[in-house]
Amino acid sequence: MTVAVLERPIHDAGAVAMPGLRLMVLARIACDEGATRPELARELSGFVGAGPLARVPVEAELAQLVRAGLAVEAKARFSASQEGIGRLLSVLGMKGLPRTWAELRDVRLVAKSLGLEGQPGSRIKGLANADTLRGEILAHTFGLKLKGAVSTTKLRAALALVALDRAFGNRIKAELTASAGLNAKASRVLAGQLLRKPRDPGTDKRLVAMLAAECVGSIKLDGDGLRAALLRRLALGVGAASTASVEAAPRKAAKLAELEVVVAGDGGAPVAMTPELPQAASRPDLPGFVKVVQERAASCAEGWPGNRKALVSRVYSAIATAHPGWGLTLVEFKAMLAECHRIGKLALVTADLKDKKLLDDLRQSAITYKNTVWHLVRVEE
C-alpha cells in the first residue's frame, strides 16, 4: 500500500492553490519541531475518514511535499523546509508562523477554510471566539454584509431578510431593508425557516448556533465542533460553506413526517409543516405573489362590495392547495404579506370584532407588525 502511495503521479505541490489536506500536512510539520508519520496520522487522518486506511491520504500528501522539496525528513521526523515555510506563509497570507500547531490549526487554517486568509489579522484572530466564528460562517454562507460588532440580534435580523428573500424565490433582495418591521419573535421564527427542520429555536443565540452548525455539517454547536467541521471540509476539498451547499445537504435518514411550529403572533396555534426546503425557483416574485394572493383572497372573502376581506389563514390554505409545489409555510406566507403591506402592494387589516367561532382562525391568521396585529387581507375590487 505504501509503495502505491509513493508512486502516485506528482501534482504541482508548489502551486498556490494547494490541496487542503496537503496544506494541513505542511502546516503541521512546520510547527512544534515537525512530526513523525504516526503523529501525522493521529492528528490529521480523522479529518479525512475513519479506520486504519484514513492515514493513506495523509501519507500521500506528505510524499508529495517531500518530492517537491517543501518537506524534509531527519531521523524519521518530518519538518517544513525553508521553501515549504515560505509557501505556507504565502498561501495563508501570513508574515510569520504562530507559536503552536493548535493556533495555526484553529485560527489560520479555519480562516483559510472560510476564504478569509486575505483579511486583516485582527479579524482572523477573532475566529478563536465561538460567537465570532458563527457570525463569519453565516456571513460567508448567506452573503451577509455586516459592519462593526456583530451581535446575535443583528445576525437574526439579517437572516430573517435572507429567509424573506428566499420566500419570494430569491428575487427581491435589492428591495429589502433592515427595518422590515417584524417583531423579534416573528423575525426569529422567519429566520428559523432557513434550518433544515424549520422551527423557532427559542432564542437568537440558539438560532445562530444551530444554523452555523448546519452550514458546516457539524452535529455539535460549540466552537470546537465548528472548527473540526471546517477543517474536515478543507481536508476533503469541499471548500467554504455556501448557500447552495446548505440547501443541497443530505437530510437525516429518519425524518419527521410533520413539524409543529408556533407561528408568529401572540397565542399562535401550532401549525403543521413539512421540514423539506423547497427549491427557490418554484416560488413567485413579489408581483406574482400579490396577484395570486388577491385571486385566492377573493375566493374566500367575506363582507360587502368595496369592503371584502379574507382571513390570512384561509388565504394561505387556498394557496397551499392550489400551489403545493411552492412548499410555502405559514410563517413565510405571513412575512411575505407583511412585506407587501409595508411597500403598499396590498392591504392588511385587523379584526375589530372577534367572533368566538373564528378564534382559532384568528389566532392562526395573526401577523404581529410593530405595534399592530393583522388578521385579514383586503380584497381589491
Wavefront OBJ file of the C-alpha trace (Angstrom):
o trace
v 0.000 0.000 0.000
v 2.827 2.405 0.897
v 4.576 1.789 -2.418
v 1.364 2.529 -4.316
v 1.040 5.795 -2.457
v 4.567 6.877 -3.276
v 4.113 6.058 -6.943
v 1.137 8.331 -7.450
v 1.636 10.969 -10.181
v 3.236 14.105 -8.815
v 0.946 17.105 -8.699
v 2.217 20.649 -8.605
v 2.750 20.846 -4.849
v 4.334 24.248 -5.284
v 1.191 25.797 -6.722
v -0.539 28.450 -4.620
v -3.817 26.538 -4.982
v -2.520 23.783 -2.736
v -4.980 20.963 -1.920
v -6.459 21.357 1.531
v -5.095 18.199 3.104
v -1.605 18.861 1.718
v -1.751 22.351 3.195
v -2.733 20.906 6.561
v 0.140 18.410 6.481
v 2.575 21.186 5.594
v 1.195 23.374 8.372
v 1.559 20.588 10.926
v 5.178 19.772 10.132
v 6.045 23.471 10.119
v 5.156 23.707 13.831
v 6.242 22.117 17.095
v 9.547 20.842 15.665
v 7.820 18.782 12.998
v 6.062 15.428 13.298
v 6.540 11.709 12.713
v 4.311 9.624 10.483
v 2.361 8.234 13.471
v 1.830 11.737 14.817
v 0.561 12.965 11.462
v -1.790 10.008 11.158
v -3.102 10.519 14.670
v -3.652 14.263 14.318
v -4.859 14.562 10.708
v -6.363 11.295 9.496
v -9.581 11.957 11.416
v -10.305 14.847 9.053
v -10.448 12.566 6.007
v -12.026 9.383 7.311
v -12.046 6.663 9.933
v -10.168 3.410 10.347
v -6.610 2.396 9.510
v -6.881 3.410 5.834
v -7.573 7.047 6.778
v -3.811 7.556 7.160
v -3.202 6.752 3.481
v -4.241 10.172 2.093
v -2.135 11.891 4.766
v 0.958 9.873 3.806
v 0.267 10.521 0.131
v 0.281 14.289 0.667
v 3.414 14.024 2.809
v 5.139 12.189 -0.042
v 4.144 14.943 -2.463
v 5.584 17.598 -0.157
v 8.890 15.720 0.167
v 9.186 15.288 -3.601
v 8.504 18.987 -4.164
v 11.194 19.972 -1.655
v 8.676 21.548 0.710
v 9.298 18.985 3.447
v 12.437 17.235 4.690
v 12.983 14.108 6.781
v 15.554 13.661 9.542
v 15.591 10.650 11.879
v 12.021 9.628 10.950
v 10.758 13.132 11.728
v 9.415 15.461 9.049
v 9.653 19.228 9.069
v 8.968 22.002 6.577
v 11.890 23.248 4.506
v 12.565 26.956 4.155
v 10.800 26.849 0.800
v 7.903 24.990 2.424
v 7.580 27.596 5.164
v 7.630 30.356 2.580
v 4.908 28.630 0.577
v 2.801 28.080 3.699
v 3.040 31.736 4.695
v 2.112 32.787 1.178
v -0.939 30.527 0.953
v -2.225 31.551 4.383
v -1.416 35.236 3.926
v 0.878 35.374 6.961
v 4.150 37.123 7.785
v 5.320 34.624 10.377
v 4.359 31.284 11.890
v 2.308 31.101 15.108
v 3.973 29.572 18.127
v 1.955 26.345 18.168
v 0.220 23.936 15.827
v -3.031 24.433 17.773
v -3.044 28.154 16.970
v -2.203 27.589 13.319
v -4.876 24.911 13.016
v -7.720 26.568 14.929
v -7.272 30.096 13.578
v -5.298 30.306 10.346
v -6.459 27.072 8.732
v -10.027 27.782 9.805
v -9.706 31.214 8.183
v -8.485 29.505 5.007
v -11.499 27.204 5.012
v -13.754 30.289 5.087
v -11.786 32.173 2.450
v -10.649 34.801 4.960
v -6.900 34.385 4.594
v -6.576 37.813 2.954
v -8.402 39.657 5.737
v -6.734 41.791 8.444
v -5.094 39.880 11.268
v -7.484 41.307 13.860
v -10.452 39.814 12.035
v -8.770 36.443 11.657
v -7.788 36.319 15.333
v -11.449 36.820 16.179
v -12.143 33.311 14.887
v -10.826 31.987 18.201
v -14.104 33.230 19.701
v -17.043 30.870 19.085
v -19.615 33.656 18.600
v -17.384 35.466 16.113
v -16.760 32.211 14.261
v -20.501 31.571 13.978
v -21.012 35.057 12.574
v -18.272 34.573 9.970
v -19.738 31.216 8.916
v -23.197 32.707 8.441
v -21.884 35.837 6.732
v -19.996 33.727 4.198
v -22.753 31.169 3.675
v -25.596 33.626 3.151
v -23.626 36.582 1.784
v -24.409 38.842 4.733
v -22.898 42.344 4.678
v -22.404 43.121 8.353
v -20.396 46.066 9.662
v -18.919 46.636 13.092
v -19.575 44.389 16.068
v -21.935 41.624 15.021
v -24.433 40.677 17.733
v -26.843 37.758 17.615
v -29.645 40.300 17.249
v -28.065 41.740 14.098
v -27.479 38.263 12.724
v -31.066 37.240 13.395
v -32.414 40.323 11.625
v -30.114 39.768 8.627
v -31.030 36.077 8.436
v -34.733 36.942 8.536
v -34.233 39.089 5.432
v -32.460 36.161 3.736
v -35.419 33.923 4.584
v -37.861 36.523 3.271
v -35.925 36.874 0.013
v -35.892 33.092 -0.372
v -39.646 33.014 0.241
v -40.022 35.273 -2.807
v -37.854 32.984 -4.934
v -34.624 34.936 -4.274
v -35.833 37.804 -6.451
v -36.319 40.797 -4.125
v -33.065 41.085 -2.164
v -32.287 44.545 -3.547
v -35.696 45.807 -2.377
v -35.426 44.616 1.223
v -34.491 46.928 4.087
v -33.173 46.234 7.557
v -36.324 47.756 9.079
v -38.795 45.168 7.845
v -40.995 45.840 10.888
v -41.405 42.301 12.216
v -41.001 41.984 15.964
v -38.155 39.952 17.465
v -40.139 36.713 17.750
v -41.614 36.896 14.268
v -38.187 37.747 12.847
v -36.589 34.793 14.674
v -39.304 32.364 13.548
v -38.851 33.585 9.980
v -35.055 33.156 10.173
v -35.713 29.674 11.578
v -37.158 28.746 8.174
v -33.544 28.527 6.963
v -32.972 25.497 9.192
v -33.349 22.080 7.590
v -36.162 21.443 10.034
v -37.811 24.887 10.126
v -38.737 25.923 13.654
v -38.410 28.613 16.300
v -35.151 27.857 18.172
v -36.384 29.910 21.129
v -33.548 32.452 21.324
v -31.426 34.389 18.845
v -28.250 32.788 20.204
v -29.570 29.271 19.685
v -30.780 30.174 16.189
v -27.313 31.405 15.222
v -25.604 28.382 16.798
v -27.896 25.831 15.125
v -27.725 27.450 11.701
v -23.929 27.856 11.797
v -23.558 24.178 12.706
v -25.795 23.138 9.817
v -23.841 25.319 7.395
v -20.606 23.412 8.054
v -22.142 20.000 8.701
v -21.369 19.822 12.423
v -23.507 17.854 14.863
v -22.027 19.924 17.691
v -22.889 23.556 18.315
v -19.744 24.632 20.184
v -16.679 26.339 18.723
v -14.546 23.197 18.707
v -17.201 21.313 16.764
v -17.460 24.091 14.187
v -13.680 24.247 13.727
v -13.413 20.484 13.318
v -16.150 20.527 10.685
v -14.478 23.381 8.785
v -11.113 21.618 8.822
v -12.781 18.451 7.586
v -14.236 20.398 4.657
v -10.810 21.864 3.945
v -9.133 18.454 4.057
v -11.734 16.893 1.767
v -11.609 19.772 -0.692
v -15.249 20.689 -0.159
v -14.449 24.380 0.093
v -16.064 27.041 2.234
v -19.709 26.802 3.142
v -22.229 28.292 0.737
v -25.972 28.716 0.464
v -26.084 26.053 -2.260
v -24.261 23.538 -0.105
v -26.657 24.168 2.751
v -29.766 23.618 0.627
v -28.291 20.578 -1.126
v -27.046 18.904 2.061
v -28.423 15.408 2.663
v -31.384 15.178 5.031
v -31.218 12.869 8.026
v -32.354 9.311 7.316
v -35.014 9.390 9.996
v -37.255 12.305 9.061
v -40.296 13.583 10.901
v -43.479 13.432 8.865
v -44.614 16.747 10.272
v -43.086 19.506 12.326
v -45.048 21.581 14.824
v -44.084 25.243 14.760
v -45.687 28.074 16.726
v -46.373 30.805 14.202
v -45.665 34.469 14.831
v -48.314 36.325 16.776
v -49.320 36.246 20.410
v -51.000 32.979 21.363
v -50.362 31.498 17.934
v -51.559 27.941 17.481
v -49.171 25.204 16.277
v -49.227 24.729 12.529
v -48.001 21.555 10.843
v -45.484 21.992 8.062
v -43.054 19.752 6.244
v -39.356 20.114 7.080
v -38.170 19.913 3.467
v -36.815 23.109 1.933
v -38.421 23.935 -1.442
v -36.463 24.996 -4.473
v -36.317 28.794 -4.533
v -37.007 28.808 -8.276
v -40.508 27.415 -7.652
v -41.553 30.498 -5.691
v -43.168 33.586 -7.267
v -41.618 37.028 -7.288
v -43.369 39.827 -5.412
v -45.792 40.959 -8.173
v -46.678 37.333 -8.928
v -47.275 36.651 -5.253
v -49.563 39.681 -4.876
v -51.604 38.581 -7.881
v -52.109 35.065 -6.500
v -52.980 36.396 -3.030
v -55.639 38.683 -4.437
v -57.126 35.878 -6.529
v -57.290 33.437 -3.632
v -58.446 36.075 -1.146
v -61.338 36.958 -3.438
v -62.452 33.309 -3.442
v -62.776 33.138 0.355
v -63.513 36.764 1.302
v -66.485 37.965 3.311
v -68.165 41.361 3.572
v -69.935 43.702 1.224
v -68.779 45.129 -2.123
v -65.972 47.609 -1.539
v -65.144 46.185 1.886
v -64.421 42.489 1.358
v -61.715 40.825 3.467
v -60.339 37.308 3.869
v -58.697 35.681 6.864
v -54.957 35.186 6.367
v -55.142 31.513 7.424
v -57.853 30.791 4.819
v -55.937 32.545 2.058
v -52.872 30.512 2.997
v -54.829 27.241 2.876
v -56.200 28.138 -0.552
v -52.744 28.954 -1.918
v -51.135 25.858 -0.359
v -53.786 23.714 -2.044
v -53.517 25.444 -5.418
v -49.689 25.633 -5.444
v -48.258 22.685 -3.471
v -45.001 22.941 -5.417
v -44.193 26.208 -3.700
v -43.730 24.400 -0.378
v -44.853 27.639 1.272
v -45.078 27.628 5.074
v -47.478 29.787 7.052
v -44.538 31.545 8.696
v -43.115 32.537 5.298
v -46.551 33.466 3.984
v -47.158 35.885 6.843
v -43.760 37.509 6.400
v -44.405 37.902 2.669
v -47.786 39.526 3.357
v -46.199 41.917 5.854
v -43.554 42.951 3.324
v -46.171 43.517 0.609
v -48.189 45.642 3.017
v -45.085 47.628 4.036
v -44.378 48.671 0.455
v -48.057 49.268 -0.370
v -48.684 46.366 -2.742
v -51.648 45.050 -0.738
v -53.537 45.977 2.425
v -53.760 44.054 5.679
v -56.339 44.949 8.318
v -57.087 43.888 11.868
v -60.232 42.079 13.002
v -62.015 44.512 15.309
v -64.968 42.267 16.098
v -63.695 38.831 17.079
v -66.340 36.145 16.549
v -65.796 33.375 19.108
v -66.412 30.807 16.396
v -63.403 32.149 14.499
v -60.913 32.340 17.387
v -58.728 29.509 16.057
v -58.692 31.053 12.557
v -57.907 34.459 14.024
v -55.009 33.090 16.102
v -53.522 31.345 13.068
v -54.030 34.485 10.975
v -52.325 36.874 13.400
v -49.417 38.850 11.950
v -47.595 40.959 14.527
v -46.007 44.002 12.891
v -44.534 46.728 15.100
v -47.464 47.624 17.409
v -50.219 46.183 15.216
v -51.700 42.712 14.796
v -53.320 41.978 11.437
v -55.685 39.144 10.648
v -57.249 39.918 7.255
v -56.290 40.596 3.645
v -58.333 43.332 1.987
v -59.631 42.324 -1.434
v -59.141 44.889 -4.166
v -62.399 45.186 -6.154
l 1 2 3 4 5 6 7 8 9 10 11 12 13 14 15 16 17 18 19 20 21 22 23 24 25 26 27 28 29 30 31 32 33 34 35 36 37 38 39 40 41 42 43 44 45 46 47 48 49 50 51 52 53 54 55 56 57 58 59 60 61 62 63 64 65 66 67 68 69 70 71 72 73 74 75 76 77 78 79 80 81 82 83 84 85 86 87 88 89 90 91 92 93 94 95 96 97 98 99 100 101 102 103 104 105 106 107 108 109 110 111 112 113 114 115 116 117 118 119 120 121 122 123 124 125 126 127 128 129 130 131 132 133 134 135 136 137 138 139 140 141 142 143 144 145 146 147 148 149 150 151 152 153 154 155 156 157 158 159 160 161 162 163 164 165 166 167 168 169 170 171 172 173 174 175 176 177 178 179 180 181 182 183 184 185 186 187 188 189 190 191 192 193 194 195 196 197 198 199 200 201 202 203 204 205 206 207 208 209 210 211 212 213 214 215 216 217 218 219 220 221 222 223 224 225 226 227 228 229 230 231 232 233 234 235 236 237 238 239 240 241 242 243 244 245 246 247 248 249 250 251 252 253 254 255 256 257 258 259 260 261 262 263 264 265 266 267 268 269 270 271 272 273 274 275 276 277 278 279 280 281 282 283 284 285 286 287 288 289 290 291 292 293 294 295 296 297 298 299 300 301 302 303 304 305 306 307 308 309 310 311 312 313 314 315 316 317 318 319 320 321 322 323 324 325 326 327 328 329 330 331 332 333 334 335 336 337 338 339 340 341 342 343 344 345 346 347 348 349 350 351 352 353 354 355 356 357 358 359 360 361 362 363 364 365 366 367 368 369 370 371 372 373 374 375 376 377 378 379 380 381
